[in-house]
Amino acid sequence: MTTAEDLFIIAMDPKHSVGQGDLSLALAGAELFDLMGAGAASVDGDRIVPAGQPRLGDRFMAEAAAGLSRQAPYEAVEDWLWRRGRDLAAVYQAALEASGELKPRRGGRSPFGPEHVEPVDTPARHRAEARWEDREPVLVALASAVGIHDEPSDDESGPEDQEVTAVLAAVHDAVMELEAVRQRRTIENTAFANLWRGP
């Protein structure tokens, strides 16, 4: 399992409520972290610099690596998040459902209520929860970016690597930009409705 898959499993916990757009951006960030960890990319300033092409056993990782811009001046981290992150949460959900890592659950008391998914009790779920309980800095920071917060431990510290910090900052900025777009649309829709409603 990858950081993105672990993040998705943590986000699917029923006690968390995460928007699909926010999660998609964070998943793209998680993929970038794993590419960096595999030696397939590095971050120079705000640009993603492709490195070698190591063997990546994970389908999503291979797709992410194949999508890296290989021409200077290379792609900005935030641009990557928006491009790679488009509908990424739905893609991960479909893949994890197909592999048996997620199962449907219905919200509310009605059997006809909206359908959600929740993690199945599998080794992958235990691994994701172990990383979460160990307060792994990158996983915790990505989860925090999409609104998942737990009580921090006294000795908990954030990531110190400059490349990691740059990616996390880009994820936070993208999520905030998405929220600003949502708020603007809400205001516009309200104004439009009031216009039609009249005095």
N, C-alpha and C positions, 0 to 999 in steps of 0.2 A: 504494500500500500504506500501511497505517496502522501506528502503533506496536504495536497489538495483533497485527496480522498478522506484523510483524517479530519480535515477541517469541515468537510461536508457532513461527515458522520456526527461530529460534535454539534454542528448547526441544526441537525435534524432532531436533536433532543427535544421532546415536547415542551420542556420548560423554557425553551428559547424561541424567539420570534424574529426571524431574519428575512428581510426582503430579498427576492430573487436577484434583483439587479445588483444590490450591495454584495451579495454572496458571489455572484459571477465575477465581479471585479476582484474580490479577495482570492477567489480560486485561481484567477490568472496570475495574481501575485505569488500565490503558493507554488504554482508551476514554475515561475521564474526562479524562486528560491531553490527548487529541486534541480533545475537546469544548472544553476550556479554550483550547487553541491556536487553535481555529476561532472563538472568541468566542461559543460557544453556552452556556457556563457559567463560573462562577467559584466559588471556595471562600472562604467567610467563616467563620473559626473552624473548626468541624467540619461545617458545612452546605454543601450544594451549591446555589448560587443560579443558577437558569436566567437566561440573558441573552436576546439576540435569537435569531431562528431563521434563521441563515444557510443558504444552500444547501449541503447536504452530499452530495457525490457518491457516498459509500460507503454501502452498504446497512446495514452494522452501525452505522455512525455515526449514520445517520438513525434507526434503531431505538432507539439509546441516547438520542439527544436527545429523541425522542418519549416516552421513559419517564421523563424527569425530572419530579419533583414540582414543580408550579408554584404551590403554595399555601404561604404562610408557616405554620410556621417552617421549611419546606423539609426535605429529607431529610438525615440524617447521612451522611457519607462512608462509614462502615463499614456502615451499613444498605444503602446503594446497592451496595457490593461484594458483599454476601451475596445481595441480590435479583437484581441484574443478572448476577452471576457464576454463578448456578445452571446447571450443565451447559454453560457457555459454551465450554469447551475442546472438547467434542464437536461443538458447532455450528460452531466455526471449522474443526475438522478436516474435517467433511463439506463445508464450502464450499470449502476449499483443495484437497481431493481432487477435487471436481467441476470446479474451474477448472484442474486439472492442475499445481498447485503442489506437491502431495504425491503420493507413490506408495507402494504397499504394499511392505513387506519382511518377510521371515520371520526370526525369531530362532533362534539355534542352528543346528545342522547339519541337523536334520530338516526336510524340506519341509512337514511337517505341524505344525511348531512354531507358537507364538503369532504372530499377525500384528501388525506395527507399521507405522508410516509413516515416511518420510524425505523431506526436501525434494528436489525435482527441480532440476536445474541450469537455472535460469531467471533473467531479470533481477530478479525480485522477491527471489530468494534472494541474489543478488549485492548488492542494495540493503540487505537485512537484515544481511548479513555485513559490509558496509562501515560501517554504523552501529555494529555491534558492535566492529569493529576500531578505529573512531574513538573508542571508549569514550564514546559519547553518555551523559551522566549519567543521564537518566531510564530509558533502556533497560537500562543496567547495573544501576541500583538495583532495577528491577522483576525482572530476572533473578536478582539476588542474593537477593531476597525468597523466591524459589522454589528456592533452593539451587544456582543456576548461578554458579560463581565462576571467574574467570580471574585470572592474575597482574595486579595493578594496576600501572599505570605510575607512575613517580616523581612526575609532575606532575598526577596524576589527583585531581580534587576532586569532591565530591558536589554535588547541586543546592543552590542558595542561596535560591531563591525560597520565600517562606513558604507560599504555596498548594501548591506542589509538595511541600515538606517534609511538610505536613499529610496529603496524599494518600498519600505513601510510608509515613508512619508508620501510617496506617490499614490499608494493604495488609499491612505487617509484622504488625500486631496481629491481623488477620483470619487470616493464615496460621498464626500461633502458636496462636490459638484453635482452629483446625481440627486442628492437631497434638495439642493437649490433649484434644480430643474423641476422636481416634483412640486415644490412649494409655488414656483412661478405658474405652473400649469393649474394648480388648485385655485390660485388667485384669479387667473384669467378665466377659468371655467365659472367661478362664482360671479365675476363681473358680467360675463356673458349671460348667465342665468338671470341676474338682476335686470339686465338691459331688456330681456324679453318679458320679464314679469311686469316691468313698468312701475310707475310710482304707486 
